[in-house]
Structures are given as C-alpha cells and as structure tokens.
Amino acid sequence: MSDAEKARVAAFRSRDAARLFIAGRLLCRSIIGRMVGCAPQALTISLTPHGRPYLPDHADIDFNLSHTTDRVALAVCRGGRVGIDIEQPDRISETEALEIMPFILCERELDDIQRQAPEQRHRTFLSYWVRKEAVLKCRGRGFLDDPRGIALEPADTTENMLNRAFDEANFIRFGSCRSENAPNFLWAVAASQMLYEPVWQQHPDVGSLIEDCLKLK
C-alpha cells in the first residue's frame, strides 16, 4: 500500500474497519493492476474532493468498492462510470427501515411498498436502497445527493433496468448472491453505459496480507 493508505489504516479505531479498507485496496491493486499491466504497488489511487477513489493515470477506467460485514466487492468499468453496493438483508432491521424510508424513497416508491404484503415490504425497501446507493456512487457524490431524486421502477432479482436520475441515464443490474458458509447478500451495479450481466469472481484469501498490513499500524 501507499504511504497515504498506511496512514489511513493507522487512523482507524476499529480493527474490523481497517481490515475492510485494506481488503478493498488489495483487491483494487491486484485486479486493476492486472488490467493495466502494472505491479499492484505501482498503481496510483487518488481521492476526489468527495472522497471517491479514482485512477489519475488511467482516466478511461472507473472503479467502485462496497463492503458489508466481512465481504468486499469491486466493480470496474472502462469508458464510463460505475457504482456498486452490497448489503446483508439483516443489516437494517424492519423498524429501522420504516424510520428511514421517507428520507430514501420518493412518493411513488413509498406507494409501491405500501401495496406490498407486510412480509415483503422489508426486502422491497432493501431492493430500492441497494440500487439507489449504487446509482449515487456511480455519480460520484454518494448520499451528498438526495436519494429521493432517483425514481426507480419495481424490480425482482433478475431484472435489468434503465433509470433516469438527475437527468442522467443509469443502467442497473440487481440481484442476490449466496455462497457456501457465507450469508446471503443483495447487490446492485449501476453504470453510465449499458451493462451486461456481471461476472462474479471470488478473490483468493488475502487474510495473511491483511494481517501483515495491520502490523504496520
């Protein structure tokens, strides 16, 4: 990692948060380094004024990270912008969801949830949440923009949608994943260009590398 990244690791109060940050940086450097043909440690990763990582030496490549509990996901796009979000369904309780819905969903989406059977409303809200966060991250400002300004259509876990948010077209893929010995999670990828079905790749265990980085604190 770079000196700036090591400094960020040292600043974390939570060891779990530090591990997730390191895992994200190792994932970026490994995968994008292979894409551009450079050593992982030679890749320069900078931050926008809003804190979004980008590649100053590779303006044609955009990437975005998301994490939930012990998982980190990376989306990479050439020639456009990309955002990704992954969420564990139980991370937000039904009570919490009811409290924050009016601050996340537009009126049409709130009406859609009210039409759902009570046992379906929590998952429907999460499907909106994960897609909206992917779009906001694709735009580069995250929740600095009002998520109620994004109007999404109802969706199941296999639908490909074209949405217009903030006068920009956003193509979204949305679904759920489950792997052996790991909890189910929802995912959404948003991009400024047409998306094919994402291909998920499991990255080799980087636990020992993370521990080595943590020793630098």
C-alpha positions in Angstrom: 0.0 0.0 0.0 1.0 3.6 -0.4 2.1 5.8 2.5 -1.2 7.6 2.4 -3.1 4.3 2.6 -0.9 3.2 5.5 -1.7 6.4 7.3 -5.4 5.8 6.8 -5.1 2.3 8.2 -3.3 3.7 11.3 -6.1 6.2 11.8 -8.9 3.6 12.1 -10.1 3.0 15.6 -11.8 -0.2 14.6 -9.7 -3.2 13.6 -12.6 -4.5 11.5 -12.9 -1.2 9.6 -9.1 -1.3 9.0 -9.4 -4.9 7.7 -12.1 -3.9 5.2 -10.2 -0.9 4.0 -7.1 -3.0 3.4 -9.0 -5.7 1.7 -10.6 -3.1 -0.7 -7.2 -1.6 -1.5 -5.6 -5.0 -2.1 -8.5 -6.1 -4.3 -8.2 -2.9 -6.4 -4.5 -3.1 -6.8 -4.5 -6.8 -7.7 -7.3 -6.7 -10.2 -6.8 -3.3 -11.8 -3.0 -3.8 -11.8 -3.5 -6.9 -14.0 -5.9 -5.0 -16.3 -3.4 -2.2 -17.0 -0.3 -4.4 -16.9 1.5 -2.9 -13.9 2.6 -4.2 -10.5 -0.1 -3.7 -7.8 2.2 -1.5 -5.7 2.8 0.8 -8.8 -0.9 1.7 -9.2 -1.7 5.2 -8.1 -5.1 5.6 -6.3 -6.2 9.2 -5.5 -9.3 10.6 -3.9 -11.8 13.2 -5.4 -12.9 16.1 -3.1 -15.9 14.0 -2.1 -13.6 11.1 -1.1 -14.2 8.8 -4.0 -11.1 6.8 -5.1 -10.0 7.1 -8.8 -7.0 6.4 -11.0 -5.3 9.6 -12.1 -3.0 7.7 -14.5 -5.9 5.8 -16.2 -8.7 8.2 -16.9 -10.6 5.6 -19.0 -11.0 3.2 -16.1 -13.5 3.8 -13.3 -14.0 1.6 -10.3 -16.0 1.5 -7.1 -16.0 -0.5 -3.9 -18.6 -1.7 -1.4 -18.5 -3.8 1.7 -20.8 -5.4 4.2 -19.7 -7.3 7.3 -16.8 -9.4 6.1 -17.3 -9.0 2.3 -15.8 -6.5 -0.1 -16.9 -6.1 -3.7 -15.2 -4.3 -6.6 -16.8 -3.1 -9.8 -14.6 -1.9 -12.7 -15.7 -0.2 -15.9 -13.9 1.1 -19.0 -15.1 4.2 -20.8 -17.8 5.2 -18.3 -18.7 5.5 -14.6 -19.7 2.7 -12.3 -21.1 2.3 -8.8 -21.7 -0.8 -6.7 -23.4 -1.6 -3.4 -23.8 -4.8 -1.5 -25.9 -5.2 1.6 -26.8 -8.0 4.0 -30.6 -8.1 4.4 -30.4 -8.2 8.2 -28.1 -5.2 8.4 -31.1 -2.9 8.6 -34.0 -4.0 10.8 -37.6 -3.7 9.8 -38.0 -1.0 12.4 -35.0 1.0 11.1 -36.3 0.6 7.6 -39.7 2.1 8.5 -37.9 5.1 10.1 -35.6 5.9 7.2 -37.9 5.1 4.2 -39.3 8.7 3.9 -35.7 10.0 3.6 -34.7 7.5 0.9 -37.7 6.8 -1.2 -39.8 9.1 -3.5 -43.6 9.1 -3.2 -44.1 6.5 -6.0 -41.7 4.1 -4.3 -43.4 4.6 -0.9 -46.7 3.8 -2.6 -45.2 0.7 -4.1 -44.1 -0.6 -0.7 -47.5 0.1 0.8 -49.1 -2.1 -1.8 -46.8 -5.0 -0.9 -47.8 -7.7 1.6 -46.4 -6.9 5.0 -43.8 -9.7 4.9 -42.5 -8.4 1.6 -42.0 -4.7 2.5 -38.6 -5.0 4.1 -37.0 -6.8 1.2 -38.7 -4.4 -1.3 -37.2 -1.4 0.6 -33.8 -3.0 0.6 -34.0 -3.6 -3.2 -34.6 0.2 -3.6 -31.9 1.0 -1.1 -29.1 -1.1 -2.8 -30.0 0.2 -6.3 -30.2 3.8 -5.2 -26.8 3.7 -3.4 -25.2 2.1 -6.5 -26.6 5.0 -8.6 -25.4 7.7 -6.2 -21.9 6.1 -6.0 -21.8 5.9 -9.8 -22.5 9.7 -9.9 -19.6 10.2 -7.5 -21.2 12.1 -4.6 -22.9 9.3 -2.7 -25.5 10.5 -0.2 -24.5 14.1 -0.7 -27.2 13.9 -3.3 -30.8 13.3 -2.2 -31.8 9.7 -2.9 -35.4 10.8 -3.3 -34.3 12.4 -6.6 -33.9 9.0 -8.1 -37.1 7.3 -9.2 -36.7 3.5 -9.7 -39.2 1.0 -11.1 -40.2 -2.0 -9.0 -37.9 -4.9 -9.7 -37.3 -8.6 -8.9 -33.8 -10.0 -8.5 -33.3 -10.7 -12.3 -34.5 -7.6 -14.0 -32.3 -5.2 -16.0 -33.5 -1.6 -15.8 -32.8 1.7 -17.4 -33.4 4.6 -15.0 -33.2 8.3 -15.4 -31.8 10.0 -12.3 -30.7 13.6 -12.0 -31.1 13.8 -15.9 -28.5 11.1 -16.4 -29.2 7.6 -17.7 -28.2 4.9 -15.3 -28.2 1.2 -16.3 -28.6 -1.0 -13.3 -28.2 -4.7 -12.6 -29.6 -6.1 -9.4 -29.7 -9.4 -7.7 -28.8 -11.6 -4.7 -25.9 -13.9 -4.1 -25.2 -16.7 -1.7 -22.0 -18.7 -1.3 -21.1 -21.6 0.8 -20.5 -20.8 4.5 -21.5 -17.1 3.9 -24.7 -15.2 4.5 -26.9 -14.1 1.6 -26.5 -10.5 0.3 -28.1 -8.2 -2.1 -26.1 -6.4 -4.8 -26.6 -3.7 -7.4 -24.3 -2.3 -10.0 -25.0 1.0 -11.8 -23.2 2.3 -14.8 -23.3 5.2 -17.3 -23.3 2.7 -20.1 -25.1 -0.5 -21.0 -24.4 -3.3 -18.5 -24.1 -7.0 -19.3 -24.8 -9.5 -16.5 -21.9 -9.1 -14.0 -19.4 -11.9 -13.7 -18.6 -12.6 -10.1 -15.1 -13.8 -9.3 -14.1 -15.0 -5.9 -10.7 -13.5 -5.0 -8.2 -15.7 -3.2 -8.0 -15.3 0.5 -6.0 -12.3 1.5 -6.2 -12.7 5.2 -2.4 -13.1 5.7 -1.7 -10.0 3.6 -4.3 -8.0 5.6 -2.6 -9.0 8.9 0.8 -8.0 7.5 -0.6 -4.6 6.7 -2.2 -4.2 10.1 1.2 -4.8 11.7 2.2 -1.5 10.1 -0.1 0.4 12.4 
